[in-house]
Amino acid sequence: QLANKARTEKEEKLSQAYAISAGVSLEGQQLFQTIHKTIKDCKWQEKNIVVMEEVVIAPPYQVENCKGKEGSALSHVRKIVEKHFRDVESQKVLQQRSQAQQTQKETSSLSS
């Protein structure tokens, strides 16, 4: 079990290193990691993400960049991509809110 975990971590690091060396955007790398959590059968092919040998996601890695034979694999991958970007957006909103609250606290403590 430990050997499997070590092998998996090594594969993930190699995949990440490949993506960085290929010049893949941070968004692309994050999307790849999100997909890989759900579907282990995904890999890089130059700057494209290939999922289950059926779906190819090209930069800029949006839902409309998911190409493949219409069917369950393509629709499943599209749902993962949609959810990934929804989650990223909600994270940004939360960060902006907490920054605004922090700024507000700092401002009010300065004026007291």
HELIX and SHEET records of a PDB file:
HELIX    1   1 LEU A    2  SER A   21  1                                  20    
HELIX    2   2 LEU A   26  THR A   38  1                                  13    
HELIX    3   3 VAL A   63  ASN A   65  5                                   3    
HELIX    4   4 SER A   72  SER A  111  1                                  40    
SHEET    1   A 4 CYS A  42  GLN A  45  0                                        
SHEET    2   A 4 ASN A  48  VAL A  51 -1                                        
SHEET    3   A 4 VAL A  55  ILE A  57 -1                                        
SHEET    4   A 4 CYS A  66  GLY A  68 -1                                        
END                                                                             
